[in-house]
Amino acid sequence: MERIDTMAAVPLFKGLSAAQLDGLARAFPRRSYAAGETVFREGEPAEGFYVLLAGRLKIYKLSMEGKEQILHIIEAGEPFAEVALFSETVFPAYAEAIRESEVMFFSRKAFQQLVTNDPSIIMNMLAILSQRLKYFTRLVEDLSLKEVPQRLAAYLLFLADREGSRQVSLGISKGQLASLLGTIPETLSRITAKMAGRGLIEMQGRRITIVDRDGLQVLADGVKGL
């Protein structure tokens, strides 16, 4: 029952009955990864995609110099590596577990058969891909057009909206957050300290409370600097 409850919370499986979820749980393999373990590497053949059932992952690219640029933090319930659904290709980035994680793997052929049996799943996937496209469009805009304080403000607002709370949990290290925002940890520390000093946020470890949402929005929009 615990396995079914976990899968029922996954947006991709929205609308499926308990019997259908049980069938999926039996038909598709689950894999566990320790923190720091690689799920796949850029350039490896992409034979299917994954759904993160528990834990947290990072999707990232490496520069020629070995510098890491985090593209996305995958949370429980999210699919990833969906590119494999649409063509025989290779993975365009790396995926690594940030903490102990469990994933379900769907081969391309098996998922196509699944969609044939239940077309509603493809509509769920399209909705997820639409949200993912919006995210990456915003990421490109932030990295190319915004300064680091604006990027951080926008990211904190994104987390607050996702969690439905003024208190947000970063869930990743300062170094990983800096990589996600395209900066370095020292710069990130100075900016968060300034934000706290201006009364925009309060910090307690990896938990941040948004004190002045309107002020943070003004900063994110670039109307006013930090």
N, C-alpha and C positions, 0 to 999 in steps of 0.2 A: 504493500500500500504506500509506503514511503517513496518508493521509486515512482509510482504513478503520480503521487502528489507533486513530486519534483518536476516531472515532465508536464503536468497540467499547468504549471506556472510559466512555461516557455511560450512566448507569443506565437512562435511558428506553429505550435500545436493547438492553437485556440480553436475551440469548437469541436474537438475530437472527443469521442466518448471514452469512458474508462476502459472499455474492451479494446478500442482502437489503440489507446495509449499502451495498454498491456502488450498488444501485438507488436508495437514499435519497440518496446523495451526488450522483447524477446528476440526480435529480428535483427536489430542493429547493435554492433559492438560498442561497449563502453571502455574507455581507456583512462587510466589515472596517470598524473604527472606530478612529480615533486617540484617544489619551488626551484626555479632556475633551470628546469629541464626544458629542452626544445621540443616543440610539437612538430614543426616542420621548418625547413630552411628555404630561403629564396633560391629559385632555380630547380628545386626538386619537382618531379612530376606531380601534378595535382589530379588525383584520381577521385576526389570527392570533397565534401565540405564537412564542417563540424558544428555541433551545438555545445556550448559550455553549460553544463548542468550545475556545477558548483566550482567555486574558486574565482580566480582572476587571472587574465592573460594580458600580455602586451603584444601588439603587432608593430614591427619596426623595420627600418631599413638601415643598412650600414654603408657609409661612404667608403671611398677608396682608401682613406686614411684610417678606417675602422671606427669613425665616429657614429654613434647611434642616434637615430632620429625616430622617436616613437610616433607612430601614426594614429594609434587608437588603443584604448584600454577596453578590453572585452570583459563585460560583467556577466554573472550567471544569468542564463536565459537567452543570451545572444548567440546567433549563428555567426560563423566566420569562415573565410576562404570560399565564399559563394561563387567566385569566379570559375571554379571547377565545374559548376553546373552547366555552363553555357558553351564550353569548348574544351577540347583536350589541350591542356596548356601546362604551364609550370606555376608554382606559387610565386607571386610577385614580391613577397616580403617574408620576414621571419615571424614566427609565433613562439612565444616562450611563457611558461607559467611563472607568475609573480608569486603565487603561493600554491599550496597543494590544490590541485584542480582535477575535475573529472569531466570528460567530454564524451559525446556520442558521435560516432563517425557514420556518415552517409555516403556510400559510393555513388557515382553519377548514375550508373545503370539502375541501382536499387531505388534511388530517389525518383527517377523517372517513372518507374513502375508504381511507386507509392502515390505519385501525383495522378497517375492514370486511375487508380482506385479511389482516390479522394481529391478532386480538383480544388477543394477549398484551401488546401495547403499552399498551392501556388499563389493564391490571393494573399495569404498571410505573408509569404515570402516577398511578394511585390511591395507590400506595405512596409516591410522591414528594410528592403533595399532603397525605397524612397527616402526613408528617414536617414539611412546611411549616406545617401547621396547628398542630402542637406548638410549632414555633419561634415563631410569632406569638402564640400563647397565652402563652408564657413572656415574650415581649417586652412585651406589655401588662401582665403581672403585674409585671415588673421596673420598668417606667417608672412605674407607678402606686403600687406598694407598697414598693419597695426604695430605699434610699439609694444614692448613686453608688458607694461602695466595694463594696457588695454586688453591684451590677450588673457592675462591672468584674471582680470575682472570679468571678462566674458565667460571664461571657463568656470569660475565660481558661480556665476548666475546660471549657467547650464546645469551644474550639479544641483543647485538649489531647486531648479524647476523639475529636474528628474526625480529628486528625492521628496519633493513637496514639503520642504522644511527650510528654515533659516539656518539650521545647523547642518553642515555637510561634512562628510568624511572623505578625505582625499584617497585613502586606500592604497596609495603608492608612496614611494620614498620621495624626498625632495629632489634627488638626482633624476628620478624618472619623470617627475612633474616638470622639471626644467627641460628635459629632453622633449617632452610633449609640446612645450611652449616655445621651443627653439631658442633656449637661452642656457645659462650655466647656473649652478646652485647658488653661487655667491650673489649674483644679480637678483635671483629670485628671493633670497633672504632679505636683501635690502628693500625690495619692493613690498614684500609682505609686512616688514617692519614699518614702512611708510604708511601703508594702508591702515595698519592698526593705530599708528600715531594720529592719523586723520579721522579716526573714529568710524572708519568704513567697516572694519572687521575686528573680531577678537579671535585669538589663536590659543588653542590648548592641544599641543602635540600635533597630530594629524587631523584634528577636528577644528573646523573654522565656523564661527558664527557670523552671519551677515548682519551687521548692526544697522547700516544705512544702505538699504537696497537701492533707493533712488540715486544716491551718490555714486554707488558702484555702477549703476546703469549709465550715468553720465560719463564716467570714466571709460567704460567699455565702448561707448559710442564715439569717444574721441572728442566730445564737446568741451571737456576740461581735462587738463593734465593732472598728474599726481603731485 
